[in-house]
Amino acid sequence: MKRIVFLVVFLLVLVVGLSFALLNAEMVRLSYYFGTITAPLSIVVAVSIAVGALLGVLASMGMALGLKREIIRLRHNMKIAEKELENLRSLPLKDKH
């Protein structure tokens, strides 16, 4: 069922994307720091979205790696605490009378 929903959504996005490309086929001039190029508007928009998505993924990877490092550190501390608890539980109890 999940694959069918994914396929339907993928086909819907593909049809919308193709219709967007056909409706926006006129050429535009894109000026950037190193020169200018002429390309179809749909390609310029698609490349801009792809570059933005890539930059977003790269920006979030730094935070994700930091969180992974913190998880590793906390698991290490938890193992140390569990060993200490196990050692404390194995000590004999002493009554003071």
VEXTILUM-615733 format. One record per residue: residue number from 1; residue in one letter; y, x, z of N, C-alpha, C, O in turn. Coordinates in Angstrom, 3 decimals, m for minus. Last residue first. Layout:
<rs>
  resi  resn       n.Y       n.X       n.Z      ca.Y      ca.X      ca.Z       c.Y       c.X       c.Z       o.Y       o.X       o.Z
   NUM     A         Y         X         Z         Y         X         Z         Y         X         Z         Y         X         Z
...
</rs>
This chain:
<rs>
  resi  resn       n.Y       n.X       n.Z      ca.Y      ca.X      ca.Z       c.Y       c.X       c.Z       o.Y       o.X       o.Z
    97     H    m1.310    25.243    64.715    m1.499    24.596    66.017    m1.604    25.600    67.087    m1.767    25.243    68.254
    96     K    m0.825    24.951    61.550    m0.175    25.711    62.607    m0.296    24.917    63.905     0.510    24.026    64.170
    95     D    m3.223    25.304    58.988    m2.612    24.461    60.003    m2.005    25.339    61.077    m2.589    26.348    61.471
    94     K    m3.206    26.056    55.636    m3.251    26.625    56.987    m2.518    25.677    57.927    m1.368    25.302    57.700
    93     L    m5.204    25.669    52.748    m4.165    25.123    53.612    m4.332    25.726    55.007    m5.450    25.886    55.496
    92     P    m5.742    28.132    50.203    m6.222    27.320    51.336    m5.050    26.855    52.194    m4.047    27.552    52.341
    91     L    m4.777    27.782    46.789    m4.573    28.431    48.087    m5.102    27.544    49.192    m4.934    26.326    49.137
    90     S    m4.933    26.224    44.551    m6.162    26.913    44.962    m6.002    27.643    46.292    m6.996    28.082    46.870
    89     R    m2.392    25.293    44.130    m3.424    24.313    44.508    m4.690    25.013    45.004    m5.439    24.443    45.797
    88     L    m1.105    27.608    43.316    m0.726    26.991    44.591    m1.775    25.990    45.057    m2.017    25.858    46.257
    87     N    m2.333    28.011    40.833    m2.493    29.008    41.901    m2.142    28.419    43.258    m2.816    28.704    44.247
    86     E    m1.400    25.744    39.488    m2.849    25.919    39.680    m3.118    26.932    40.793    m4.024    26.738    41.603
    85     L     1.320    26.327    39.475     0.839    25.143    40.181    m0.655    25.249    40.462    m1.118    24.886    41.544
    84     E     1.315    28.594    37.841     1.787    28.708    39.217     1.305    27.525    40.049     0.922    27.699    41.206
    83     K     0.402    27.455    35.461    m0.393    28.502    36.112     0.009    28.639    37.572    m0.847    28.782    38.445
    82     E     2.539    25.695    34.969     1.194    25.154    35.189     0.296    26.183    35.872    m0.484    25.834    36.759
    81     A     4.629    27.533    34.560     4.701    26.604    35.687     3.328    26.008    35.991     2.986    25.831    37.161
    80     I     3.711    28.767    32.218     3.912    29.568    33.429     3.931    28.667    34.653     3.322    28.991    35.673
    79     K     3.757    26.580    30.502     2.486    27.250    30.781     2.584    28.089    32.047     1.654    28.120    32.853
    78     M     6.514    26.048    30.465     5.599    25.044    30.998     4.247    25.682    31.340     3.657    25.351    32.369
    77     N     7.524    28.303    29.190     7.893    28.054    30.591     6.952    27.040    31.232     6.627    27.158    32.414
    76     H     6.382    27.832    26.664     6.033    29.039    27.412     6.343    28.852    28.897     5.532    29.196    29.756
    75     R     7.694    25.481    25.984     6.234    25.464    26.130     5.761    26.680    26.918     4.851    26.578    27.740
    74     L    10.317    26.451    25.809     9.981    25.467    26.841     8.475    25.371    27.049     8.023    25.196    28.180
    73     R    10.099    28.194    23.592    10.503    28.718    24.904    10.107    27.754    26.024     9.618    28.184    27.069
    72     I     9.417    26.352    21.584     8.502    27.455    21.909     8.817    28.007    23.297     7.908    28.260    24.088
    71     I    11.737    24.776    21.586    10.442    24.168    21.903     9.446    25.251    22.309     8.709    25.078    23.281
    70     E    13.618    26.651    20.720    13.727    26.103    22.067    12.414    25.454    22.506    12.023    25.570    23.667
    69     R    12.748    27.042    18.105    12.739    28.174    19.031    12.808    27.673    20.475    12.133    28.211    21.353
    68     K    13.260    24.501    17.097    11.882    24.994    17.148    11.761    26.152    18.131    10.798    26.236    18.893
    67     L    16.042    24.470    17.266    15.272    23.546    18.096    13.810    23.972    18.191    13.186    23.822    19.242
    66     G    16.650    26.432    15.353    17.046    26.626    16.747    16.266    25.721    17.685    15.871    26.142    18.772
    65     L    15.672    25.167    13.071    15.046    26.409    13.527    15.410    26.708    14.976    14.572    27.185    15.742
    64     A    17.464    23.004    12.923    16.032    22.756    13.099    15.317    24.010    13.596    14.442    23.919    14.457
    63     M    19.897    24.290    12.464    19.714    23.531    13.695    18.228    23.293    13.961    17.785    23.374    15.107
    62     G    19.326    25.410     9.955    19.722    26.261    11.074    19.507    25.562    12.400    18.999    26.158    13.350
    61     M    18.835    23.175     8.362    17.734    24.094     8.682    18.078    25.012     9.844    17.202    25.356    10.638
    60     S    21.186    21.877     7.813    20.351    21.327     8.874    19.196    22.250     9.247    18.633    22.124    10.335
    59     A    22.181    23.430     5.716    22.948    23.321     6.958    22.078    22.807     8.101    22.221    23.257     9.238
    58     L    20.229    23.017     3.753    20.438    24.361     4.296    21.195    24.320     5.615    20.890    25.083     6.531
    57     V    20.624    20.278     3.296    19.337    20.756     3.804    19.496    22.139     4.424    18.958    22.405     5.499
    56     G    23.256    20.335     2.282    22.937    19.585     3.491    21.636    20.035     4.120    21.545    20.162     5.341
    55     L    22.905    21.822    m0.053    23.750    22.361     1.020    23.498    21.633     2.340    23.526    22.254     3.403
    54     L    21.275    19.987    m1.439    20.774    21.325    m1.104    21.592    21.949     0.022    21.032    22.539     0.946
    53     A    23.050    17.843    m1.761    21.813    17.658    m0.997    21.249    19.004    m0.552    20.797    19.144     0.584
    52     G    25.006    19.076    m3.369    25.351    18.555    m2.046    24.130    18.362    m1.171    24.157    18.674     0.020
    51     V    23.477    19.603    m5.656    24.059    20.725    m4.907    24.439    20.274    m3.500    24.221    21.010    m2.538
    50     A    22.878    16.952    m6.430    21.804    17.894    m6.097    22.328    19.069    m5.273    21.693    19.482    m4.303
    49     I    25.428    15.921    m6.946    24.602    15.318    m5.896    23.507    16.287    m5.461    23.236    16.429    m4.269
    48     S    26.165    17.599    m9.081    26.963    17.573    m7.851    26.165    16.985    m6.690    26.224    17.498    m5.573
    47     V    24.261    16.898   m10.983    24.264    18.264   m10.447    25.061    18.323    m9.144    24.671    19.022    m8.208
    46     A    25.054    14.227   m11.436    23.709    14.523   m10.932    23.641    15.923   m10.322    23.035    16.115    m9.267
    45     V    27.665    14.582   m12.459    27.461    13.839   m11.211    26.092    14.170   m10.612    25.984    14.373    m9.402
    44     V    27.098    16.036   m14.791    28.003    16.601   m13.781    27.791    15.906   m12.441    27.742    16.564   m11.401
    43     I    25.490    14.199   m16.152    24.919    15.485   m15.735    25.773    16.111   m14.640    25.242    16.653   m13.671
    42     S    27.320    12.138   m16.646    26.129    11.868   m15.831    25.483    13.161   m15.337    24.980    13.207   m14.215
    41     L    29.192    13.365   m18.350    29.586    12.975   m16.996    28.365    12.744   m16.107    28.378    13.118   m14.934
    40     P    28.138    16.218   m20.234    28.165    14.772   m20.015    28.456    14.442   m18.549    28.021    15.146   m17.637
    39     A    30.459    19.002   m20.397    29.127    18.446   m20.182    29.242    16.935   m20.043    30.325    16.421   m19.764
    38     T    32.051    22.003   m20.795    32.072    20.611   m21.215    30.645    20.095   m21.126    29.729    20.676   m21.707
    37     I    33.559    24.291   m18.490    32.455    23.872   m19.343    32.675    22.410   m19.719    33.396    21.681   m19.038
    36     T    35.542    27.148   m17.622    35.390    25.709   m17.823    34.158    25.460   m18.687    33.767    26.297   m19.501
    35     G    35.700    29.645   m15.010    35.910    29.154   m16.364    35.825    27.652   m16.433    36.010    26.960   m15.432
    34     F    35.398    30.279   m12.364    35.065    31.302   m13.340    35.252    30.849   m14.781    34.979    31.625   m15.697
    33     Y    36.105    28.018   m10.820    36.765    29.302   m10.593    36.536    30.319   m11.708    37.411    31.145   m11.967
    32     Y    36.205    25.242   m13.149    35.812    25.856   m11.889    36.391    27.263   m11.850    37.105    27.656   m12.773
    31     S    36.437    22.219   m14.840    37.074    23.513   m14.589    36.635    24.014   m13.215    36.692    23.273   m12.233
    30     L    34.866    20.348   m17.157    34.774    20.726   m15.757    35.363    22.125   m15.611    34.856    23.089   m16.184
    29     R    35.377    17.668   m19.233    35.620    19.093   m19.065    35.660    19.390   m17.577    36.404    18.757   m16.828
    28     V    32.891    15.405   m20.454    34.030    15.706   m19.585    34.153    17.220   m19.481    33.174    17.953   m19.622
    27     M    31.574    13.060   m22.757    31.747    14.447   m22.342    32.998    14.583   m21.477    34.024    13.955   m21.738
    26     E    29.713    10.097   m22.014    30.871    10.785   m22.596    31.038    12.172   m21.979    30.681    12.405   m20.824
    25     A    27.679     8.711   m20.817    27.287     9.809   m21.690    28.484    10.553   m22.274    28.296    11.552   m22.968
    24     N    27.178     6.625   m18.917    28.163     7.677   m18.685    27.847     8.911   m19.517    27.757    10.020   m18.990
    23     L    25.085     4.986   m19.616    26.421     4.386   m19.532    27.522     5.436   m19.393    28.678     5.164   m19.717
    22     L    22.921     6.750   m19.434    23.276     6.168   m20.732    24.689     5.583   m20.732    25.403     5.675   m21.730
    21     A    22.888     7.313   m16.687    23.076     8.402   m17.658    23.492     7.861   m19.012    24.339     8.457   m19.677
    20     F    22.371     4.778   m15.649    23.615     5.467   m15.301    23.915     6.565   m16.309    25.058     6.731   m16.735
    19     S    19.807     4.379   m16.670    20.891     3.505   m17.134    22.253     4.116   m16.801    23.193     3.986   m17.585
    18     L    18.473     6.410   m15.243    18.546     6.453   m16.703    19.654     5.571   m17.245    20.364     5.960   m18.173
    17     G    18.833     5.461   m12.599    19.352     6.766   m13.015    19.477     6.883   m14.521    20.475     7.397   m15.024
    16     V    17.450     3.045   m12.691    18.889     3.043   m12.377    19.519     4.356   m12.823    20.622     4.360   m13.368
    15     V    14.871     4.042   m13.253    15.532     3.122   m14.188    17.036     3.100   m13.946    17.816     3.134   m14.898
    14     L    14.434     5.630   m10.938    14.389     6.226   m12.266    15.106     5.347   m13.294    15.866     5.856   m14.117
    13     V    14.501     3.722    m8.924    15.508     4.790    m8.930    15.574     5.444   m10.303    16.660     5.777   m10.778
    12     L    12.220     2.261    m9.702    13.528     1.612    m9.625    14.652     2.645    m9.672    15.642     2.459   m10.381
    11     L    10.209     4.180    m9.436    10.499     3.622   m10.753    11.859     2.938   m10.786    12.575     3.025   m11.784
    10     F    10.348     4.571    m6.630    10.582     5.678    m7.554    10.940     5.163    m8.943    11.880     5.662    m9.562
     9     V     9.646     2.026    m5.704    10.975     2.567    m5.385    11.322     3.705    m6.343    12.455     3.798    m6.814
     8     V     7.010     1.916    m6.720     8.005     0.915    m7.123     9.415     1.425    m6.868    10.290     1.275    m7.721
     7     L     5.842     4.107    m5.370     5.892     4.078    m6.829     6.940     3.092    m7.330     7.680     3.398    m8.265
     6     F     6.059     3.267    m2.701     6.719     4.494    m3.132     6.875     4.513    m4.648     7.929     4.895    m5.157
     5     V     4.412     1.008    m2.799     5.833     0.853    m2.461     6.612     2.074    m2.924     7.703     1.941    m3.478
     4     I     2.010     2.306    m3.391     2.551     1.311    m4.323     4.042     1.115    m4.067     4.839     1.063    m5.004
     3     R     1.592     3.875    m1.158     1.768     4.518    m2.459     2.381     3.554    m3.470     3.184     3.959    m4.311
     2     K     1.202     1.953     0.798     2.344     2.848     0.906     2.647     3.518    m0.441     3.807     3.700    m0.811
     1     M    m1.189     0.826     0.000     0.000     0.000     0.000     1.258     0.874     0.000     2.236     0.587    m0.690
</rs>
